[in-house]
């Protein structure tokens, strides 16, 4: 699975478009499309075929313009991916004022991100070490950082805590998708796959490990992969990460 990084994109030009300050030129015939319509068409294509199959030519065909005309709306695929990323982030909600506990606020944000990636799996194919800092991305970042900053952490600790939570969310989402893809590609459930490999593995394992592995595999077989099971696994891990952050926050409070 390859991560798609905006190759050759101009970060300043991308930011201008993300913040709506650079629309298609006004000279010549009136543009019949908006940039938003182009981005929405690209999102629909990525939802249907994956971001790997996305091309400027396909987007142009989807909106009924020539490929060259499309470049007057979005100058490159790099900028298009940035706009797509920020636009779908706008579909997620932030916790309102009724959600007061910091754990509940962070859990709310994490669940919104989980649901978003279930709707748009291609998000996991984007390399976001340097995410496009559009309005929706900044809104999400400020909601998370603001929640943690109110817990009395130093600025660098706030960022590290936010990164730890974000890394868990991304890892859990990718693990869930890999499980779905493994079953789709092989045509085997996890239980069926293990029933094939276990007889061979059992012959080679140290005898003291056989019982342990057998018990673990039995526990896995009892919980078949399903949307509900994947969500339950996500919730379990999320609560453990929040437990760890709570211990860290309480420790920092006790030393100040």
DOSELO-492055 format. One record per residue: residue in one letter; x, y, z of N, C-alpha, C in turn. Coordinates in steps of 0.02 Angstrom, whole numbers, plus 50000, padded with zeros to 5 digits. Last residue first. Layout:
aXYZXYZXYZ;...
//
This chain:
x501775099251993501785106551983501495110152043;x501635086052008502325088552014502355096152003;x500335082851986500595081652054501285084552064;x500175085251852499845089651899500145088951969;x500875074451799501135081251787500815086151837;x500045064151839500735064351863501015071351856;x498895066951766498865067151839499575067651870;x499405064951637499155071451657499135072151732;x499725051151642500235056151628500025063051652;x498465045551665499005044551713499535049851704;x497835049751547497585052051611498115051151666;x498545042951449498585050251450498355052951518;x498135029851481498835031751486498925039251490;x496765030751452496995029051520497715031351531;x496835033151316496595038551360496775037151433;x497265020451277497695026351264497485032151309;x496165012951318496815011751349497295017551337;x495155018051236495095018951308495765017751343;x495645013651111495565020751125495535022051200;x495564999651121496225002951116496185010351133;x494154998351128494584995751180495264999251180;x493735004351007493535007251071493985004851128;x494284995250914494495002250914494335005550981;x493554983950947494274983850954494554991050956;x492284988450909492414986650979493164986550993;x492434989950772492294995850813492444994550886;x492614976650737493154981450724493054987750767;x491364971650773491954969250808492544973950798;x490524978450684490434979350756491054977250795;x491014973750559491044980950576490974982150651;x491994959050597491384962150573491434969650589;x492804944150626492884950950603492224953450573;x492264934950769492354935550697492404942850678;x492814928750902492604935550885492754936550810;x493284916050913492624917350942492364924350925;x494544917050863494034913750822493334915150848;x495224922950969495134926750907494584923750864;x495204912551060494884918951078494754923051015;x495974903350991495274901751005494894908151022;x497204909550992496864908750927496124907050937;x497504908751127497434915251095497054914651029;x497574894851145497064898751182496954905551149;x498644891851059497994888851047497444892851082;x499694898551121499484900751054498784897951039;x499744890951240499634898151242499364900551175;x500014877951195499384879351231499224886751231;x501274879651133500694877351095500044879251129;x502344882551212502004888151180501364886151145;x502874870851253502604875251305502244881351276;x503354865151132502754862451165502454867251217;x503784876451004503994873551068503364871251104;x503124872550841503164876650901503454872750959;x502954863750737503604866950744503674871150807;x501684858850736502224853950732502904857150748;x500904870250732500914866250793501494861350795;x501014874550599501334878350652501414874150715;x500194865050536500904865450519501284869050575;x498934867450595499234860750597499984860750582;x498744881950567498884879350634499184872350635;x498394885750438499094886250457499254882850524;x497014882850432497464880150382498184880150407;x496454889750535496344882450534496794879150482;x496764902750500497144899750554497054892150555;x495834904850395496554905250382496944901650437;x494624903750466494784898950413495534898850397;x494754914850550494684908150579494854902850527;x494794925450459495374924250503495354917150531;x494104919350302494054923050365494694921650406;x494604920750133494614916950196494504921550255;x494854927250019494224923650022494154919550085;x495964935250001496064928050009495414924050005;x495424948149985495904945549936495974937949940;x494564949650096494314950450028494774947149977;x495424947750204494864943150194494594943550123;x496294958450184496554951550186496004946550173;x495434969450195495744967950131496014960750129;x495104969050331494574968550280494874966350214;x496374970850387495994964850402495444963750350;x496694983550340497094977850318496734971250331;x495764991150411495704990650338496114984750312;x496214989550541495544987350524495474986550448;x497484995450530497424988450548496744985650529;x497125008650502497485004850451497444997350466;x496495012150622496125012450559496465008250505;x497545010850712496955006650719496555006550655;x498435020850665498635013850666498035009150670;x497655032450686497875030650619498065023250615;x497495032050827496915032050782497105029750713;x498835032550872498415026750886497825026350837;x499215045050824499565039050799499155032850813;x498375053250901498285052950828498625046850799;x498925051051028498225049251014498115048550939;x500215056051008500115049151031499415046851016;x499965069450973500265064850924500155057550944;x499465074251094499035074251035499305069450982;x500625072851171500025069151190499545068751131;x501485081751105501655074651109501045070351126;x500815093951128500915091451059501065083951059;x500905094651267500245094751234500305091851164;x502265095351285501905089451310501215088951278;x502545107951235502825102151200502485095651222;x501785116051328501635115951257501905109751221;x501335106851477501775111451442501635110951367;x499655105051539500275102351510500685107951480;x498405108251590498995110451627499655107651601;x497325105551513497485100751565498135102351602;x497145113551406496775115451467496915110651525;x497775106951306498125112651335497785114851400;x496835097551265497415095351303497765101151337;x495925105851197495695101551251496275099451295;x496755111851101496435115951152496195111851211;x497085100951022497605104151061497315108551116;x495795098050968496165093151007496695096451051;x495445110250907494985107050954495355102050998;x496515112650822496405117150878495925114150930;x496335102250729496945102450770496845106850831;x495115105650671495185099350708495785099550754;x495455118050614494915117650663494965111350704;x496445114250525496635118450582496085118350635;x495665106950435496225103750469496415107750531;x494825117050389494545111450427495075107650466;x495725126150325495295128250381495015122550422;x497315117450297496725121150277496285122750337;x498665112250285498415116050343497845120550322;x498975095950242498775102450215498405106450269;x500265088550347499585088850319499435095650289;x501555080350347501465087550338500785088650307;x501145067350363501635070050410501635077650408;x500215060650285500005066850318500495069150372;x499915052650139500455053950186500325060650219;x498465043450111498795049850105499335050450159;x497765032150132498295031650082498675038250074;x496725034950214497295031350244497875030550195;x495775040150131496135044750175496765041450204;x495105029850071495695032450037496085037450079;x493905027550141494505023550157495155026250126;x492725036050193493225037750142493875034050156;x491975030050293491625032750234492115034050176;x492955026650382492515021250358492145023650295;x493465039150408493875034550368493485028450346;x492405044150486492595047450424492995042750379;x492405035950598491835035750553491995038850485;x493645039950653493525032950635492955032650584;x493385053250681493915051650633493835044450608;x492405051950779492255055450717492755053750662;x493165045750877492615042050845492395045350780;x494025056250912494295049950886493765046050849;x493135065750964493525067250904493795060950872;x492665058551076492205060851025492575062150959;x493835057251150493515051251124493025053051068;x494055070651185494535067251142494235060951111;x492905072551266493015076751207493505073351158;x493065063351367492485062751323492585066851259;x494215068351427494225061651397493645060851348;x493785080851475494285080551422494305073751389;x492065084351494492645080651517493145079951459;x491015090751421491465094651463492095091051484;x489925093251305490435088151318490995091651356;x489205104451282488915099651329489405094051346;x489835111551183489965113551252489675108751303;x490275098351065490005104851085490115106151159;x491595091450968491175091051028490925098051047;x491375093150791491775094250851491315093450912;x491115082150649490885086950700491415087650755;x491605081250479491635078750547491435084250596;x491695086850356491095082750369491075080150441;x492915092550343492365096950360491725093250374;x493685082450294493735083950366493165088450389;x493405083850160493075078450196493145079350272;x494225095350133493495095650124493145089950163;x495525091450155495225096450200494475096550193;x495675081950052495785080150122495435085150168;x495435089449936495005083749953495055082150027;x496505098449939495825100949943495335095449963;x497575089449924497535093749983496815096149993;x497295084049799497285079749858497225083749922;x497495095749721496835092549724496775088049785;x498845098149735498375102849765497685099849770;x499275086649663499485087849732499005092649767;x498785088049536498485082949578498675083949651;x498635105749500498985099349500498615094349543;x497795117149496498395116949454498765110349453;x496125118049473496605115149519497245113949479;x495575126249371495265125849437495755123349490;x496345124749262496195131649281495845131949349;x496425111349242496995114449274496875121749290;x495305108549167495295106849238495855110449275;x495675111449038495225116049072495225114849147;x496425100149009496765106649012496325111749049;x495425090049008495965090049059496315096749065;x493795097648981494415094748956494935094749012;x492345092649077492785097649046493405094049019;x491475084749157491295086749089491705092449060;x491755079149275491425085649278491275088449209;x492345067149234491785066949280491405073549283;x493425071349156492865067749124492245067849169;x494215076749259493975081049204493375077849170;x494495065249331494105070549362493805075149309;x495275058449237494645055549260494195060849292;x496365067349226495955065849168495275063049189;x496935066949351496635073249329496175072049269;x496505051949439496925055749393496555062149373;x496465038349549496265045149536496755048549488;x496855026149592496575026549524496395033649504;x497255028249721497755025949673497515026849601;x496125031049792496525036749771497065034749721;x494665021849740495285022549777495705028249750;x493435021249679493985017549648494635017749688;x492465028149757492265022449716492855018049694;x493155038249822492735033749861492575027449822;x493725044649712494165041249759493765036349803;x492555049949653492975045049616493415041149664;x492145058649754491705053249733492095047849695;x493225067549753493085063549813492645057549795;x493065073349627493675069449642493565064949703;x491865080149647491905074849596492505070349608;x492275089449744491755084449761491765078649711;x493175096949668493415093149725492915087749744;x492285102949577492845098749553493085094149609;x491485110249663491185104949622491715100249595;x492425119349715492095114549760491785108849720;x492725127249607493235122749631492925117349676;x491315127349494491685130049551492225124949570;x491015129949319491085125749378491415129649434;x491055138749216490405135849232490425131349293;x491825154449204491905147449222491225144549242;x491575165249067491425163649136491495156249150;x492965168348956492275166048970492185164249043;x494195180649015493925175748969493225173648988;x494735182149187494755184049117494455178549073;x494775177149315494155180149294494155182249220;x495475161249367495535167949340494875170649313;x494845152249510495045152649440495035159849415;x495405158749672494925155449628495165155849556;x496105160049810496375159649742495895155549700;x495675159249937495925165849915496205165749844;x495285148150011494805151449967495025158149941;x496145140650082495815146050119495385150350075;x496615132249983496265129350040495875134650079;x497285141349901496665138249877496265135249935;x498355144649984497925149949958497255147049934;x498945132050001498625135450058498155140950035;x499465129849872498955125449900498585128749957;x500425139749865499855139949818499285135649843;x501285135149965500965141749971500355142249926;x501675122349918501305123049980500965129749988;x501535115249766501765121549795501365122849859;x502025098449733501525103449748501835109649779;x502895088049712502975093949670502455099249683;x501765076549769502425077249738502435083549695;x500955073449907500925078549854501615079849825;x500955055949924501205062249948501165067349892;x500155041949964500175046949912500375053649943;x500855026450005500595032850030500675038049975;x500395010349949500815016149942500465022249971;x500424994150000500005000050000500445006150000;
//
